[in-house]
Amino acid sequence: MAQSFVPKQISTSFLLVLAATIYLAKANDHQLTETKLSLYAQDFSAFGSPNATVIPVAGIAGKAWTFTQFGTLYVSDDTLTETADPKSLKVGQLQGMYITSGLDGLNSHISVSVVFTSKAYNGSTLQLQGISKQFEAVREVSVVGGTGKFRLARGYATFETYFLDIPTQYSVVRCNVTVLHN
């Protein structure tokens, strides 16, 4: 029978340290703050318009750069407001990229930052990332990080088209965010 090369005292000490580490990690989870936000993105997708806040910047050569064309990359800088009314208080910007990543054109991958510019969260950010199922009523992505008051953020965000005017290519998208942070 082979003998253990690790003294029993070290094994016991290791298990105590491991147990203490797990306990402290769980204790820190209880100190996290949950914040729920509803923000409204004022989205102008009218390419070529001076008011456009979403524009295509790359795509497959010889193909139309549309929201449903695989490989089309968009950049965005939408104003975020407190309510759906575009004249309501501006709370920040939704800045980032979208790429149509589904061959069938149904999914886009998003990587965007919520950049807060007013009120209690001024200067803080939230980072959102994931697959957005473009034609579903509610699209959910992950909150993968944050800065400022949202350091160590994690959670989820949902997007819902609140208003859509196809002739002007203007929409209001409600973004509901649930986030845990320090």
Secondary structure as a PSIPRED ss2 file (coil, helix, strand):
# PSIPRED VFORMAT (PSIPRED V4.0)

   1 M C   1.000  0.000  0.000
   2 A C   1.000  0.000  0.000
   3 Q C   1.000  0.000  0.000
   4 S C   1.000  0.000  0.000
   5 F C   1.000  0.000  0.000
   6 V C   1.000  0.000  0.000
   7 P C   1.000  0.000  0.000
   8 K H   0.000  1.000  0.000
   9 Q H   0.000  1.000  0.000
  10 I H   0.000  1.000  0.000
  11 S H   0.000  1.000  0.000
  12 T H   0.000  1.000  0.000
  13 S H   0.000  1.000  0.000
  14 F H   0.000  1.000  0.000
  15 L H   0.000  1.000  0.000
  16 L H   0.000  1.000  0.000
  17 V H   0.000  1.000  0.000
  18 L H   0.000  1.000  0.000
  19 A H   0.000  1.000  0.000
  20 A H   0.000  1.000  0.000
  21 T H   0.000  1.000  0.000
  22 I H   0.000  1.000  0.000
  23 Y H   0.000  1.000  0.000
  24 L H   0.000  1.000  0.000
  25 A H   0.000  1.000  0.000
  26 K H   0.000  1.000  0.000
  27 A H   0.000  1.000  0.000
  28 N H   0.000  1.000  0.000
  29 D H   0.000  1.000  0.000
  30 H C   1.000  0.000  0.000
  31 Q C   1.000  0.000  0.000
  32 L C   1.000  0.000  0.000
  33 T E   0.000  0.000  1.000
  34 E E   0.000  0.000  1.000
  35 T E   0.000  0.000  1.000
  36 K E   0.000  0.000  1.000
  37 L E   0.000  0.000  1.000
  38 S E   0.000  0.000  1.000
  39 L E   0.000  0.000  1.000
  40 Y E   0.000  0.000  1.000
  41 A E   0.000  0.000  1.000
  42 Q E   0.000  0.000  1.000
  43 D E   0.000  0.000  1.000
  44 F E   0.000  0.000  1.000
  45 S C   1.000  0.000  0.000
  46 A C   1.000  0.000  0.000
  47 F C   1.000  0.000  0.000
  48 G C   1.000  0.000  0.000
  49 S C   1.000  0.000  0.000
  50 P C   1.000  0.000  0.000
  51 N C   1.000  0.000  0.000
  52 A C   1.000  0.000  0.000
  53 T C   1.000  0.000  0.000
  54 V E   0.000  0.000  1.000
  55 I E   0.000  0.000  1.000
  56 P E   0.000  0.000  1.000
  57 V E   0.000  0.000  1.000
  58 A E   0.000  0.000  1.000
  59 G C   1.000  0.000  0.000
  60 I C   1.000  0.000  0.000
  61 A C   1.000  0.000  0.000
  62 G C   1.000  0.000  0.000
  63 K C   1.000  0.000  0.000
  64 A C   1.000  0.000  0.000
  65 W C   1.000  0.000  0.000
  66 T C   1.000  0.000  0.000
  67 F C   1.000  0.000  0.000
  68 T C   1.000  0.000  0.000
  69 Q C   1.000  0.000  0.000
  70 F C   1.000  0.000  0.000
  71 G C   1.000  0.000  0.000
  72 T C   1.000  0.000  0.000
  73 L E   0.000  0.000  1.000
  74 Y E   0.000  0.000  1.000
  75 V E   0.000  0.000  1.000
  76 S E   0.000  0.000  1.000
  77 D E   0.000  0.000  1.000
  78 D E   0.000  0.000  1.000
  79 T E   0.000  0.000  1.000
  80 L E   0.000  0.000  1.000
  81 T E   0.000  0.000  1.000
  82 E C   1.000  0.000  0.000
  83 T C   1.000  0.000  0.000
  84 A C   1.000  0.000  0.000
  85 D C   1.000  0.000  0.000
  86 P C   1.000  0.000  0.000
  87 K C   1.000  0.000  0.000
  88 S C   1.000  0.000  0.000
  89 L C   1.000  0.000  0.000
  90 K E   0.000  0.000  1.000
  91 V E   0.000  0.000  1.000
  92 G E   0.000  0.000  1.000
  93 Q E   0.000  0.000  1.000
  94 L E   0.000  0.000  1.000
  95 Q E   0.000  0.000  1.000
  96 G E   0.000  0.000  1.000
  97 M E   0.000  0.000  1.000
  98 Y E   0.000  0.000  1.000
  99 I E   0.000  0.000  1.000
 100 T E   0.000  0.000  1.000
 101 S C   1.000  0.000  0.000
 102 G C   1.000  0.000  0.000
 103 L C   1.000  0.000  0.000
 104 D C   1.000  0.000  0.000
 105 G C   1.000  0.000  0.000
 106 L C   1.000  0.000  0.000
 107 N E   0.000  0.000  1.000
 108 S E   0.000  0.000  1.000
 109 H E   0.000  0.000  1.000
 110 I E   0.000  0.000  1.000
 111 S E   0.000  0.000  1.000
 112 V E   0.000  0.000  1.000
 113 S E   0.000  0.000  1.000
 114 V E   0.000  0.000  1.000
 115 V E   0.000  0.000  1.000
 116 F E   0.000  0.000  1.000
 117 T C   1.000  0.000  0.000
 118 S C   1.000  0.000  0.000
 119 K H   0.000  1.000  0.000
 120 A H   0.000  1.000  0.000
 121 Y H   0.000  1.000  0.000
 122 N C   1.000  0.000  0.000
 123 G C   1.000  0.000  0.000
 124 S C   1.000  0.000  0.000
 125 T E   0.000  0.000  1.000
 126 L E   0.000  0.000  1.000
 127 Q E   0.000  0.000  1.000
 128 L E   0.000  0.000  1.000
 129 Q E   0.000  0.000  1.000
 130 G E   0.000  0.000  1.000
 131 I E   0.000  0.000  1.000
 132 S E   0.000  0.000  1.000
 133 K E   0.000  0.000  1.000
 134 Q C   1.000  0.000  0.000
 135 F C   1.000  0.000  0.000
 136 E C   1.000  0.000  0.000
 137 A C   1.000  0.000  0.000
 138 V E   0.000  0.000  1.000
 139 R E   0.000  0.000  1.000
 140 E E   0.000  0.000  1.000
 141 V E   0.000  0.000  1.000
 142 S E   0.000  0.000  1.000
 143 V E   0.000  0.000  1.000
 144 V E   0.000  0.000  1.000
 145 G E   0.000  0.000  1.000
 146 G E   0.000  0.000  1.000
 147 T E   0.000  0.000  1.000
 148 G H   0.000  1.000  0.000
 149 K H   0.000  1.000  0.000
 150 F H   0.000  1.000  0.000
 151 R C   1.000  0.000  0.000
 152 L C   1.000  0.000  0.000
 153 A C   1.000  0.000  0.000
 154 R E   0.000  0.000  1.000
 155 G E   0.000  0.000  1.000
 156 Y E   0.000  0.000  1.000
 157 A E   0.000  0.000  1.000
 158 T E   0.000  0.000  1.000
 159 F E   0.000  0.000  1.000
 160 E E   0.000  0.000  1.000
 161 T E   0.000  0.000  1.000
 162 Y E   0.000  0.000  1.000
 163 F E   0.000  0.000  1.000
 164 L E   0.000  0.000  1.000
 165 D E   0.000  0.000  1.000
 166 I C   1.000  0.000  0.000
 167 P C   1.000  0.000  0.000
 168 T C   1.000  0.000  0.000
 169 Q C   1.000  0.000  0.000
 170 Y E   0.000  0.000  1.000
 171 S E   0.000  0.000  1.000
 172 V E   0.000  0.000  1.000
 173 V E   0.000  0.000  1.000
 174 R E   0.000  0.000  1.000
 175 C E   0.000  0.000  1.000
 176 N E   0.000  0.000  1.000
 177 V E   0.000  0.000  1.000
 178 T E   0.000  0.000  1.000
 179 V E   0.000  0.000  1.000
 180 L E   0.000  0.000  1.000
 181 H E   0.000  0.000  1.000
 182 N C   1.000  0.000  0.000
